[in-house]
């Protein structure tokens, strides 16, 4: 994909991802789980390739599409908790080893696997921000948006109930339009009224809600998202795979 880029990129939205389908915990030829490959490793390899080939402008703005469940969301997935802040622990999750705690198929495990894949991707982007201080890197959750295909390859039960639930959730103030979600991306990419430093993860405020103003998750989950040692461990683990 990097070889197909002929011009320098000044604004980049990394929006590839998904729940990984029914085979989310199956392994790719590289030994990586499908959900990690989709949400994390492929994106990391692409950005690393762009940086190595100097195809990002010196002041580029890069936004990674994270998720509300990447910081934990009541009723969907608990907050990701890593047993240790070392690369081997991160590899447990990337390779879907039993130690990760969700290596077996099932609806609950799929949401946990998705949650951890987004958390790992978010931590990697924060590490890139520290490595490239002249660029702007953000992880942004679009929030709970209706009329999207977010659960198209998710658990069957979610595919059945979400189309019916989304209009009700929107009316109840628990979801918003794709335009609202897209504005979160644009504000970060263009720097409009941006008061948050590069490397910040922006998502909805309360643990029980996926809408409303996007706030710095490091203020509430500093142990997870403001942890340079954990960010470094993620970078080391990912680079072992994509080198």
N, C-alpha and C positions, 0 to 999 in steps of 0.2 A: 504493500500500500504506500509506503514511503517513497518508493521509486516512481510512483505515479504522480507525485506532487512535483510540479515543475516550477511553481512560483513560491516566493516566501510567504509565510502565513503570519498575519498579525493578530487575527482573532480566530480562536478555535474552540468549538463546543464538542466535547467528547460525550456523545449521547448513545453509544452502543450499549446494549445490556438487555437483561430480562431475567425471568425466574428460572431459566435453565430447562424448562420442559419436564416431562415425567422421568427423564433419565438424568436429572440434575447432578446426581452424585456419581454417575459413570465417569470414567476417566478418558481423557484424550490420549493421543499417541505420546504426548509428553508427560503423561501421568497426572495431569491436572484435572480437577473436577470440571464438568461442563459449566457449572454456574460460575466458578472462578475464572475459567477461560473467557467466558462471555463478558463478565462485568469488570474484570480486573487485569488479567494477564495480557489479553489482546490490546487493551487500551494502553497499558504500560509500555508494551513493546512498540506501539505506534509512536507514542510521545518520545520515548528514548531514541527511536530512529530519527525523528524530526530534529531533536536536539543535537544528536551526533553529526547529522548532515547539515546542520545550521540552516534548516529550512523554516525555523521560527525566527521572526524578526527579533532584534535585541530587546525590544520592549513589548513583546507579544503578550496578549491576554488569553489565558487558557481556563476553561471551565469544565470540570468533570461533573457529569450528571450523577449525583449520589441519590440517596433515598431517605425518606423518613425512618424506615426501619433500620437504616444504618446506624442510628443512635438509639434504637429501641422505640417501639410504639405500642402502647397498651392495646391488647387484644390481637396484635399481629405477630410481634416477635420481641423478646426481651432484649435489653441492651447488650451488645457484644462485650464479653469479658474474656480477655486473653490470660491464660494461666501464668505466662511469663512474657517478659518483653525481650525475647531473643528470637533470632531468625528460625531456629528449629521449631519453636512453637508456631510461628506463622506458617511454616511449611506443613505442619500438621493440618492446618485448615486448607491450604492450597491443594494439597494432595488428598484431602478427605480421609485422613487416617482416623482410626477409631477414637484417638485422643481428642479429636475436635468435638465429639459429642453429638453429631448429627449426620453420621456417615450412612445411615440406613434410609431407604426411601420412605416417604410419608409426608402428609401435608404440613405438619408442624415442623418437621426437619427441613423441608424445602424452604419455608420462610426463614428459618434460622440460617440456613446455608446462604440464602440471598442476602440476609442482613450482614453476615460476616464478610461476604464478598464485597459489599459496598463499603463496609468499614475499612477493609484492607485497602481498597482503591482510594478512599478518602485520605488515609494515612500516607499513602505513597505520594499523592498530590501535595500534601503538606510538606513532605520531605523535598520534593522538587522545588517548592517555593523557597526553602532555605538554601538550596543549592544554586538557585538562579534569582538572586535578589533584584535584578533589573527587570525581570518579567513579573507578570501578575498571574498567580494560580489560585483558583478557588474551587471548592467542592460545593455544589448547590443542589438541594432537593427541590424539585418543582412543586412538592406538596401533593396532596390527594386531588387528582384532577379527573373529571369525568370525560367521557368521549375519547379515551385513549385505549391502547391495546396492551396496557401494562401487565394484565393478568392473562394475556392470550396464550402463553405457554406455561401458565401456573397450574396449581392444583385444580382438579375438575370441579370441586365444590366452589372454589372462588369464581371460576368461569361461569358457573350457573347463577350464583347469587349477586355478583357485583353489578351486572347490568341493571338489575332491579333496585339494588341498594343505592347506587350512585345518585340518582335524582333525589332520593329521600335524604341522603347525606348532604347534598348541596343545599337543599331547602333548610336543613337543620344547621347549616353553617359548619359542617364537618368535611366539606370538599369544595373545590372551586373550579373555575373554567380552565381549559388549557391555556387561554390567553394570560391568565393570572400567573400560571406556572411558568410560561415562557418569559414573562416580564422579569421574573427572578433571574433567569439566565441572562437576559439582556442587560439588566442593571449591573450584574457582575462583570460581564464581558466588556461593556462600554464604560464602566466606572462611574455610572450616573449616581450621584449622591452616595457613593461608596465610602463608608467610614471605617470599614474593616480592613485589616492588614492582609497582605497576600498570605495564602496558606490557610485561611479561615474556612470552616465548614458552616454553611448557612442552611438552616432548616427551620421548620415551625417551632414555636416555643414550648408549649406544654407536651408532656410525655403522652398524653391521651389524645392529642389533636394533630392533624396533618394539614392545617390551613392557618391563615393569619399571617402576621409579619414574620419574615425570615430573620432569625437571630443567630448570633455566634454560638455554636454548640460547645465550644471550648469553655465558655463561661459556666456552663452547667455540668459538662462532662469533661472537665480538664484532665482527669486521670486517663482518659481515652484519647482525646483529640489534641491536647496540649502536652503531649508526652514525646519529646524529641527522641528518647531512647527507643520507644516503640516505633516511631516513624523510621528510624534508622534500621531497626530490625526488619521491618516490612521491605525497605529498599534492598537490603542485603538478600533477603529471601527471593524477592521477585527477580533480581538481577542474576541470581544463580540459575534461574530457569530460562531467561531470555537472552543470556549472553551469547 
